[in-house]
């Protein structure tokens, strides 16, 4: 009879996600994961066939399901408009000004560290960017219809620019968490909309 599992897989994924988020994929060893989760290597490999990489992909999935919706906030609502869009960017700036927030976004970090060599991780990142772009497109369309932005604003095209802006903002914020710099980036991105 197999021995009963002595740990909860979701709790293991949560701890692994936090470790990958803080240290990155390459800098996180299996030993680090064992320390973070309290689960022995053999048990990790039996529950997560594929080992560290499989646990990393599960961590990205968990981050997408639990953390991203919190960060999107009102921007994810069907009725989101310019205020929700600006609120999302203002939230990014606030996060980047905190010690905890400087760890950035696990998906942005993954894009920088892994996407060129890990097709599965890149697919998760592309899914996130598409989700973000869809939310921004909806908000800009609603804002245009409400007269909050110029009538000539192309919601889909502008959303692509804003997605690139927020990704760049997170990279700049990791290296230079200066409030004036971060707010200037956001202000200039929004200046072309009104």
C-alpha positions in Angstrom: 0.0 0.0 0.0 1.4 3.4 -0.9 2.3 5.8 1.9 -0.2 8.6 2.2 1.0 12.0 1.1 2.0 14.2 4.0 1.7 17.6 2.3 -0.9 19.6 0.3 0.2 20.1 -3.3 -1.4 23.6 -3.5 0.6 24.7 -0.5 3.8 23.4 -2.1 3.0 25.3 -5.3 2.3 28.4 -3.3 5.7 28.2 -1.6 7.5 27.4 -4.8 5.8 30.3 -6.6 7.0 32.7 -3.9 10.5 31.3 -4.2 10.6 31.5 -8.0 9.0 35.0 -7.9 11.7 36.3 -5.5 14.8 34.5 -6.8 13.9 33.6 -10.4 13.9 30.2 -12.1 17.7 29.7 -12.5 18.7 30.9 -9.1 16.1 28.6 -7.4 17.6 25.2 -6.9 15.8 22.0 -6.0 17.4 22.3 -2.6 15.8 25.8 -2.2 12.4 24.3 -3.1 12.9 21.6 -0.6 13.7 24.1 2.1 10.8 26.4 1.1 8.2 23.6 0.9 9.5 21.2 3.5 9.0 18.4 1.0 11.7 15.9 0.1 13.0 15.8 -3.5 11.6 12.3 -4.1 8.1 13.4 -3.1 8.4 16.6 -5.2 9.3 14.5 -8.2 6.5 12.0 -7.6 3.8 14.7 -7.3 5.3 17.0 -10.0 6.7 14.7 -12.7 9.2 16.9 -14.5 10.6 18.2 -11.2 11.7 21.8 -10.9 10.4 22.8 -14.3 7.0 21.2 -13.8 6.7 23.0 -10.4 7.7 26.2 -12.1 4.9 25.9 -14.7 2.4 25.1 -11.9 3.7 28.2 -10.1 3.1 30.4 -13.2 -0.4 28.9 -13.5 -1.1 29.7 -9.8 0.2 33.2 -10.2 -2.0 33.8 -13.2 -5.1 32.6 -11.4 -4.5 34.2 -8.0 -2.2 37.2 -8.2 -2.9 38.6 -11.6 -6.7 39.1 -10.9 -5.8 41.1 -7.7 -3.4 43.3 -9.7 -5.8 43.8 -12.5 -8.6 44.9 -10.1 -11.2 47.1 -11.7 -9.4 46.9 -15.1 -10.7 43.4 -15.5 -14.4 44.5 -15.2 -16.4 44.7 -18.4 -17.3 48.3 -17.6 -13.7 49.4 -17.0 -12.9 52.8 -18.4 -10.1 55.4 -18.2 -10.1 55.6 -14.4 -9.7 51.8 -14.0 -6.9 51.9 -16.6 -5.1 54.7 -14.8 -5.7 53.0 -11.5 -3.9 49.9 -12.8 -0.9 51.9 -13.7 -0.9 53.9 -10.5 -1.0 50.6 -8.6 2.0 49.3 -10.5 3.9 52.5 -9.5 2.9 52.1 -5.9 4.0 48.4 -5.9 7.4 49.3 -7.5 8.0 51.8 -4.7 7.8 49.2 -2.0 10.5 46.7 -1.1 8.2 43.8 -1.7 6.9 45.2 -5.0 10.4 45.6 -6.4 10.4 41.8 -6.9 8.2 42.7 -9.9 5.8 40.5 -11.7 6.6 36.8 -11.9 5.4 36.8 -15.5 7.5 39.8 -16.5 10.5 38.3 -14.7 9.8 35.0 -16.6 9.6 36.8 -19.9 13.1 38.3 -19.3 14.7 35.2 -17.8 13.1 32.2 -19.6 10.9 33.1 -22.5 13.6 32.8 -25.2 14.5 29.2 -24.2 11.4 27.8 -22.6 8.5 27.5 -25.0 6.0 26.5 -22.2 6.9 29.4 -20.0 6.8 31.8 -23.0 3.2 30.5 -23.8 2.1 31.4 -20.3 3.6 34.8 -20.6 1.9 35.4 -24.0 -1.4 34.4 -22.5 -0.9 36.9 -19.7 0.0 39.7 -22.2 -3.1 38.8 -24.3 -5.3 39.0 -21.2 -3.8 42.3 -20.2 -4.2 43.7 -23.7 -7.8 42.6 -23.9 -8.6 44.3 -20.6 -6.9 47.5 -21.8 -8.7 47.4 -25.1 -12.0 47.1 -23.4 -11.2 50.0 -21.1 -10.1 52.2 -23.9 -13.1 51.4 -26.0 -15.4 52.2 -23.1 -13.4 55.4 -22.4 -13.6 56.5 -26.1 -17.4 55.8 -26.1 -17.8 57.9 -22.9 -15.7 60.7 -24.3 -12.9 60.3 -21.8 -10.2 60.0 -24.5 -9.8 61.5 -27.9 -12.4 60.2 -30.5 -9.5 59.1 -32.8 -7.9 56.8 -30.2 -7.6 53.2 -31.6 -8.4 51.1 -28.5 -6.6 47.9 -29.8 -3.5 49.8 -31.0 -3.3 51.9 -27.9 -3.7 48.9 -25.7 -0.6 47.3 -27.3 1.4 50.4 -26.6 0.1 50.5 -23.0 0.9 46.8 -22.5 4.5 47.5 -23.6 4.6 50.5 -21.4 3.6 48.6 -18.3 6.0 45.8 -19.0 8.8 48.4 -19.4 7.6 50.3 -16.3 8.1 47.1 -14.2 11.6 46.6 -15.6 12.6 50.2 -15.0 11.1 50.1 -11.5 13.2 47.1 -10.5 16.4 49.0 -11.4 15.3 52.6 -10.6 12.4 52.7 -8.2 12.2 56.5 -8.4 8.7 57.8 -8.0 9.2 60.8 -10.3 10.6 58.7 -13.1 7.9 56.0 -12.8 5.1 58.6 -12.7 6.6 60.5 -15.7 6.5 57.3 -17.7 2.8 56.8 -16.9 1.9 60.4 -17.3 3.4 60.5 -20.8 1.8 57.3 -21.8 -1.6 58.7 -20.9 -1.0 62.2 -22.4 -1.4 60.8 -25.9 -4.8 59.5 -25.1 -6.6 62.7 -24.0 
